[in-house]
Amino acid sequence: MNKVIDVRVKTTGVVLVGMADGRRGEFDVRPYMTSDFFRELENKAYFDQVRVFFHGIGWPNGQDLGPDTVVAELREIENSTV
């Protein structure tokens, strides 16, 4: 299983992610933000609290996305500084 090792906010709804296998890229969280569970992420101050969480990404109130989801939808960017 691949692991997220770094995550940073690019804009509200999009994060820059570094994976353990060296891949780097953007992950668009916005499609998930339409569900009630993820709606809190629409708040910029809250979205900005994203962290690496159990090898994926997560937020303080329990919203999380696993590494398999992140890597499956990662838009790779070469020479990214993530």
C-alpha positions as a Markdown table, in Angstrom:
| # | Residue | x | y | z |
|---|---|---|---|---|
| 1 | Met | 0.0 | 0.0 | 0.0 |
| 2 | Asn | 1.2 | 3.5 | -0.9 |
| 3 | Lys | 1.2 | 6.1 | 1.8 |
| 4 | Val | 0.7 | 9.9 | 1.9 |
| 5 | Ile | 3.8 | 11.4 | 3.5 |
| 6 | Asp | 3.0 | 15.1 | 2.9 |
| 7 | Val | -0.1 | 17.2 | 2.3 |
| 8 | Arg | -0.5 | 21.0 | 1.8 |
| 9 | Val | -3.4 | 23.2 | 0.8 |
| 10 | Lys | -3.2 | 24.6 | -2.7 |
| 11 | Thr | -6.6 | 26.2 | -2.7 |
| 12 | Thr | -9.8 | 25.5 | -0.8 |
| 13 | Gly | -10.8 | 22.1 | -2.2 |
| 14 | Val | -7.4 | 21.1 | -3.6 |
| 15 | Val | -4.4 | 19.8 | -1.8 |
| 16 | Leu | -0.9 | 19.0 | -2.9 |
| 17 | Val | 0.2 | 15.5 | -1.9 |
| 18 | Gly | 3.5 | 13.7 | -1.7 |
| 19 | Met | 3.4 | 9.9 | -1.7 |
| 20 | Ala | 5.9 | 7.5 | -0.3 |
| 21 | Asp | 6.7 | 6.1 | -3.7 |
| 22 | Gly | 7.9 | 9.6 | -4.9 |
| 23 | Arg | 4.8 | 10.6 | -6.8 |
| 24 | Arg | 3.6 | 14.2 | -6.2 |
| 25 | Gly | 0.5 | 15.9 | -7.4 |
| 26 | Glu | -2.8 | 17.5 | -6.8 |
| 27 | Phe | -5.8 | 15.8 | -5.3 |
| 28 | Asp | -9.2 | 17.5 | -5.8 |
| 29 | Val | -11.3 | 17.1 | -2.7 |
| 30 | Arg | -14.2 | 19.2 | -4.1 |
| 31 | Pro | -16.2 | 16.2 | -5.5 |
| 32 | Tyr | -16.4 | 14.8 | -1.9 |
| 33 | Met | -17.5 | 18.1 | -0.4 |
| 34 | Thr | -21.0 | 17.7 | -1.8 |
| 35 | Ser | -21.8 | 15.1 | 0.8 |
| 36 | Asp | -23.0 | 16.1 | 4.3 |
| 37 | Phe | -20.0 | 14.3 | 5.9 |
| 38 | Phe | -17.5 | 16.5 | 4.1 |
| 39 | Arg | -19.5 | 19.7 | 3.8 |
| 40 | Glu | -17.5 | 21.3 | 6.7 |
| 41 | Leu | -14.5 | 21.3 | 4.3 |
| 42 | Glu | -16.1 | 24.2 | 2.4 |
| 43 | Asn | -15.0 | 26.5 | 5.3 |
| 44 | Lys | -11.5 | 27.6 | 4.3 |
| 45 | Ala | -10.1 | 27.9 | 7.8 |
| 46 | Tyr | -11.2 | 24.3 | 8.5 |
| 47 | Phe | -10.1 | 23.0 | 5.1 |
| 48 | Asp | -6.6 | 24.4 | 5.8 |
| 49 | Gln | -6.3 | 22.1 | 8.9 |
| 50 | Val | -5.7 | 19.1 | 6.6 |
| 51 | Arg | -3.0 | 16.7 | 7.9 |
| 52 | Val | -1.6 | 13.3 | 7.1 |
| 53 | Phe | -3.9 | 10.9 | 8.8 |
| 54 | Phe | -3.5 | 7.0 | 8.9 |
| 55 | His | -1.4 | 7.1 | 5.6 |
| 56 | Gly | -4.1 | 9.2 | 3.9 |
| 57 | Ile | -5.4 | 12.8 | 4.6 |
| 58 | Gly | -7.8 | 13.9 | 7.3 |
| 59 | Trp | -9.3 | 16.8 | 9.2 |
| 60 | Pro | -9.9 | 17.3 | 13.0 |
| 61 | Asn | -13.6 | 16.3 | 13.0 |
| 62 | Gly | -13.0 | 12.9 | 11.4 |
| 63 | Gln | -13.3 | 13.5 | 7.7 |
| 64 | Asp | -10.7 | 11.5 | 6.0 |
| 65 | Leu | -9.7 | 10.0 | 2.6 |
| 66 | Gly | -7.5 | 6.9 | 2.5 |
| 67 | Pro | -4.3 | 6.5 | 0.5 |
| 68 | Asp | -5.9 | 4.3 | -2.1 |
| 69 | Thr | -8.5 | 7.0 | -2.9 |
| 70 | Val | -5.8 | 9.7 | -3.0 |
| 71 | Val | -3.4 | 7.8 | -5.3 |
| 72 | Ala | -6.3 | 6.7 | -7.6 |
| 73 | Glu | -7.3 | 10.3 | -8.2 |
| 74 | Leu | -3.9 | 12.0 | -8.0 |
| 75 | Arg | -3.1 | 14.4 | -10.8 |
| 76 | Glu | 0.7 | 14.0 | -10.9 |
| 77 | Ile | 2.9 | 17.0 | -11.2 |
| 78 | Glu | 6.6 | 16.5 | -12.0 |
| 79 | Asn | 9.1 | 18.6 | -10.0 |
| 80 | Ser | 6.5 | 19.5 | -7.4 |
| 81 | Thr | 7.8 | 20.9 | -4.1 |
| 82 | Val | 5.4 | 19.0 | -2.0 |
